[in-house]
Amino acid sequence: MKVLTYIMKRLKKGRLHMTLLDPEKGTSHDIGKLAEMASNLGTDAIMVGGSTGVDQKILDANVREIKARTSVPVILFPADSSSLSPYADAIYFMSLLNSRSVTHVVREQRRASQAIKDMGLETIPMGYVIVDPGMKAGEVGEADLLRRDSSEGAVSYALTAEYFGMKLFYLEAGSGAPSPVPSDMIRAVKEESRLPLLVGGGIRSPEAAREVAEAGADIVVTGTVVERENGSKALKAVIHGVKGW
């Protein structure tokens, strides 16, 4: 089954949770163990990537370890055109719509396109927008950060992604952000756009996860919560918050 088909089928039954793992934050064994834990707790997919590129050998080793330990889809969340692995199930072929640099809007995607085809990776077109404070993702992506009070701006980006024919739309506050994307913004986007909405960044508690989900996020993405000392307990609570268990 195609990964996008898997996502759409599961969305018909309720909200989803995805775990984002950064290959630079541990050995492939460490990353594989975190993925296995997340999968056992009910995450619906593992996203692999970070704000900066990573050596392909390291990325390949991470993806292969995750695949060996889990049965959920493994989706690349690429920082640039070098963040590719043939062992993944799919890649978010995303455009950073509010970047000041055309590099992050289309040029890195163009550079990666032939390699993606040669690897046989499933592409999932996605509009990606970084919301203030943006953190490292905003800095690396040269983002013209979307103000937290600019729900109208978020809606216009979501509609742009929809009219371009993209399949998903992602609002990102940045890894380590002090708070998630505002609920008013999420709600406005969900009311105006038909695209499934991903929301990530700054979601570290079940309460925050529940608030983001209830505001309208179809897919809630968390990363740093799984890296905590009590990661299993914290992630379980977050997933329950997303899915209303």
LOLUM-601937 format. One record per residue: residue in three letters; x negated, y, z of N, C-alpha, C, O in turn. Coordinates in steps of 0.1 Angstrom, whole numbers, plus 5000, padded with zeros to 4 digits. Atoms other than C-alpha are relative to their C-alpha. Layout:
<nodes>
ALAXYZXYZXYZXYZ ...
</nodes>
This chain:
<nodes>
MET499249885000500050005000499150135000498150135007 LYS500749875000498850354992500150075013501150055020 VAL500049934987497950565022501150105001501850115011 LEU498949905000500250845012501449935002502249995009 THR498750074998503150595009500149955014501249965019 TYR500050044986502250455043500450125009501350105018 ILE499749884992502350805058501550044998502250065008 MET498749965002505650895042501049905005502149945011 LYS499150104995507350565052500050015015501150005021 ARG500049994986506250615088500650135005501250135016 LEU499449874996507350975089501649995000502250065007 LYS498550025000510950855081500449945014501649965017 LYS499650054987510850685116499650095011500150075023 GLY500449914989509350975135498750064998498050044988 ARG501349935001506351185142498849915001498949805007 LEU501250085000502851055137498950075008498950195010 HIS501249954994499551095155498849954993498849834989 MET501250055006496151085139498850045008498850155014 THR501249984992492751065156498950044991498549974981 LEU501149955008489951275141498749975007498550015019 LEU501350044995486451135147498950064992498950054980 ASP501249945007483151315139498949915000498449875011 PRO501150105001480351085127498850055007497949975010 GLU501249944994477851325142500049995015499050025022 LYS499950004985479051265178499849875006500449835016 GLY500350134995477750915183499549914990499549944978 THR500450115009476450595168501349944993502449974998 SER498850065007478650405144500749905010501949895009 HIS499450094990479150155173500950085009502150045012 ASP499249924991480350435195501350054993502450044999 ILE498949965008482650575168501049894998502249914999 GLY499150115002484050235161500849965012502049935011 LYS499350034987484850175198501150105002502250075007 LEU499049904998486750505199501249984991502350004995 ALA499050025010488650425168500949885004502149885003 GLU499250124995489650075182500950045011502050005012 MET499249964989490850235214501250084995502350065000 ALA498949925005492850495195501149924993502349944995 SER499150085007494350235173500949915009502149905007 ASN499350084991495350015202501050085008502050025013 LEU499149924992497050305219501150064991502150124997 GLY498949975008499250375189499750114990500750164983 THR500349905010497450635167500449944986500249824984 ASP499550055013498750605131498949994989499149924979 ALA501150005010495450675112498850065007498950135016 ILE501249944995491850755118499550094989499350054977 MET500749915009490451065101498650015004498250025016 VAL501549994998486651085097499550124993499650144981 GLY500649885006484851415093499750105011500150085023 GLY500349904991483651725109499950134993500250144981 SER500149875006482952095103498850014991498850104982 THR501150005008479652015087499849874993500349774998 GLY500250135007478451755062499249905008498549945018 VAL500750114993476951425073499349914989499949904978 ASP500750095009474451195056500949884996501649825005 GLN499150105004476250935035499849875006500749795009 LYS500250134994474550635050500650005014501249905018 ILE499349994986475750755085501549994998502149925006 LEU498550005003479250815071500449864996501449815002 ASP499650145004479350475054500049905012500949825014 ALA500150084988478150305086501250025010501849925015 ASN498949974992480850475106501349954995502149895002 VAL498850045006483650405082500149845000501249795003 ARG500050155000482650035079500349955014501049855016 GLU499850044986482550005117501550025004502149935010 ILE498649974997486050165120500949894993501849844999 LYS499250105008487449935093499949865006500949795006 ALA500150134994486049635111500749985013501149875017 ARG499450004986487649725144501550045000502250025010 THR498649955000491049865133500749954987500149904978 SER499250045011493949795109500750124994501450114984 VAL499349885005495150155105499250064989498050044988 PRO500849945011494150365074498950095005499050155016 VAL501149914997490850545075499950104988499750074977 ILE499949895009491050885058498950105002498650145013 LEU501149914999488151105050500550145001501550184994 PHE499649864998488451465062498750084997498050125006 PRO501349955004485551615042499650145003500450235001 ALA500549864998483451915051499550064987499650184985 ASP500549955013481951935016500049884991500449774994 SER500050105011481351734984499149885003499249784996 SER500950114996478751515001500749905010500149805013 SER499450074990481151385027500949894995502149894997 LEU499350115006482251075008499549875003498449845006 SER500450144998482350705014501049914992502249934994 PRO499250095008483650424991500849915009501749835005 TYR499450104991484650225022501350055007502049985013 ALA498749944994487450465033501249964991501049924980 ASP498850045007491050405023500550124991501150104981 ALA499649885008491650765011499250125005498550115014 ILE500649884996490451115012501050124999501850124989 TYR499249885002492251445019499350094990498250144993 PHE500649915010491551634987500650135002501650174997 MET499449884994492051965004499450124995498250134992 SER500549875004491752324995500250095012501350105018 LEU499949914989490952575023500550134994499850224989 LEU499349905007493452825010499750145005499850244997 ASN500349874995492453115033498550025001498150115010 SER501449975000488753095027499750124991500350154981 ARG500549885007486953415015499149954988498950034979 SER500950065010484753184993500749904991501349814996 VAL499550095009485853014962499449865001500049764997 THR500650134997483452734972500949915007501049795004 HIS499250094991485852604998501449994995502249914999 VAL498750015006488952664977500049904989500949824988 VAL500050095012487852474946498749944996498649834990 ARG501350045005484152444939499549875006499049784998 GLU500450124994483252174964500949884995500449774994 GLN499050105005486351984952499649954986499649834983 ARG500450035014485152004916498749925001498549824993 ARG501350074999481651884926500249855005499549765000 ALA499850134995483151584944500949914991500949794992 SER498950075007485751484918499549884992500249774993 GLN500550115008483651254896499649885010499949775007 ALA500450114990482251064926501249945006501249825009 ILE498750064994485751024941500649904990501049804994 LYS499550095010486850874908499249874999499849764999 ASP500950115001483850644906500249915012500049785011 MET499850084988484450524942501449945001501649855009 GLY498650065000488150454935500750045013501749975017 LEU499349954988489250664965501450054997501550124987 GLU498649945002492950744968499850155005499350185016 THR500049864996493251124969501450045005502450014999 ILE498849944995495851304990499950155000499250205009 PRO500249855001496151664979500750075012501850045016 MET499549934988496551895009499550155000498450184998 GLY500449864997496652265016499650015014500249965023 TYR500749994987494452365045499950145004499350224996 VAL500149864996494752685065499550015014500049935023 ILE500649994987492652785095500650135007500650245002 VAL499449904992494352985122499150055011498349975016 ASP500849944989492653225147500149915013501349895017 PRO501349955001490353155166499149924989498049974986 GLY500750075010489252895140498849925004498549824998 MET501250074995486052795159499049974989498950054979 LYS501050045010483352615139500649994986499950024976 ALA499350025013485752525111500250134992500050134980 GLY499849875006486552885105498850064995498750134985 GLU501349955003482952985105499449944988499050004978 VAL500650075012481752715081500850024988500250034977 GLY499149995011484752755059500250144995500950174985 GLU499949865004484253135057501550044999501950114989 ALA498649985001487953165065500450145004499850205013 ASP499349884996489953485066501149965009502249935005 LEU499150064990491553365098501450055000501650175000 LEU498649964999495353365099500350055014500149975023 ARG499749954986496453585128501149915006502049854999 ARG499150094993498353395154501550055000502449985003 ASP498649945000501353635151500550014985501550074983 SER499749985014501453595113500849874995500249804987 SER499250125004504153325109500450024985500449924977 GLU499649975014505153495076498849964991499049904980 GLY501250045008501553445063499949854999499549804989 ALA500150155000501653075073501049944991500749854983 VAL498950055009504953025055499550024985499749944977 SER500449975014503553195023498949904996498949864984 TYR501050105003500452965024500749864998500349794989 ALA499350135002502752655029500749994987500749894980 LEU499350005013504852755000499149994988499349934978 THR501050005010501752814979499649854998499549814986 ALA500450145001500552454987501149924993500849834985 GLU498850075005504052324979500150024985500349924977 TYR499849965014504252504946498849954991499049934979 PHE501250065007500752384936500149854998499449794991 GLY499850145001502052034940499349915010499249795009 MET500650074989500151944971501049915008502249945008 LYS499150094993501551664993500150025015501149985021 LEU500049974985500651785028499550145002498950204993 PHE500549874996500052105046499550005014500149945023 TYR500750014987497652145075499750145006499050225000 LEU500449884992497452425101499049965011499349875019 GLU501150044992494252415120499550125009499250225004 ALA500549904991493252615151498549995002497950085007 GLY501550034998489752465152499849915012500449925022 SER500350094989488252195173499450085011498550165010 GLY500549934988487752315208500750135003500450215012 ALA499249884998490252605204500650005014501149905019 PRO499449994987491552735237501549975001502049935011 SER498650035001495152685226500449954986499749994976 PRO499650055013496952515197500650114991500850234996 VAL499349925009498652675167501350045007502049965013 PRO498849964993501552885181501349934995501549904983 SER498850075003504952715182500950084990501550024981 ASP499249925009506653005164499649984986500449984977 MET500650025013504352965135500349864994500749854982 ILE499750145004504852585133501550004996501849944986 ARG498550005002508652635135500350074987501250024979 ALA499749925012508652895107499649924988500449924978 VAL500450085011506652675084500949894997501349864986 LYS499250125002508752375090501450044995502049964987 GLU498749955005511952575083500050034985501050024979 GLU500149955013510752705050499449914990499649934978 SER500750095009508552435035500549865001500849815012 ARG499750145000509352085025498949905002499149785003 LEU501150094998505851955029499849955014500150025023 PRO500350054987504951725058498950095006497950124999 LEU500949914993503151945083499049935010499549875019 LEU501050044990499851855101499650125008499550235003 VAL500549894991498752055131498949945009499149845014 GLY501150054992495452025148499250125007499450235003 GLY500849904993493052205171500650055013501750095013 GLY499549954987493352295208501049925007501749975017 ILE499050094994495652005216499349905010498849805005 ARG500850094991494251845248500949945011500349875019 SER499150054989497251765270501349944993501749984982 PRO498750055005500551565265501050124999501850114990 GLU499049895001502451895272499750084987500750114980 ALA500349925012500652075244500449924987500949974978 ALA499650095012501151775220501550004998501950004987 ARG498550005000504851765229500550134994501450134986 GLU499549875005505252135223499850024985500650074978 VAL500349995014503552125189500949914992501449954982 ALA499150105007505551815179501450054999502150054989 GLU498649965000508851955190500250134992501450164988 ALA499949885008508152285172500149974985500650054978 GLY499850045013508052095140498949934993499049894981 ALA501150085006504651925134500449864997500949795006 ASP499750145004505251605115498849905004499049795008 ILE501250084997501651485122499150095009498750205006 VAL500949934990499651595153498649935000498549815001 VAL501450055001495851555150499350055012499250165016 THR500949974989493551535180498749944998498649834992 GLY501450055002489851485182499349995013499049885018 THR500949994988487951595213500649935012499949885021 VAL499350064989490551445237499549855002499449805013 VAL500450145000489351095228498649985005498249875009 GLU501450004996485751185237499850025015498750015019 ARG500149984986486451255273499649875008499749765003 GLU500450124991485251035302501249915002501149795002 ASN498850074999488850935307500850004987502150014987 GLY499449985013489550935270501249914997502249954991 SER498950105002491850625270501350055006502350055000 LYS498849954993494250765296500550134994501750154992 ALA499649875006494251115281500649984986501650044983 LEU499450025014494850995245501349935001502249964993 LYS498850074999497550755256501150105003502250104998 ALA499149904996499351045272500450104989501550144987 VAL499849925011498951265242500849944989501850004984 ILE499250075010500251005218501549985005502449994997 HIS498650014994503250955241500750134999501950134996 GLY499449875002503851325240500450034986501550094984 VAL499749985015503751335202501349924997502249974990 LYS499050095004506051035198501249995009502249935005 GLY498950004991508351095227500349865007501449835010 TRP499850134994507750745242500350025015500449925022 
</nodes>
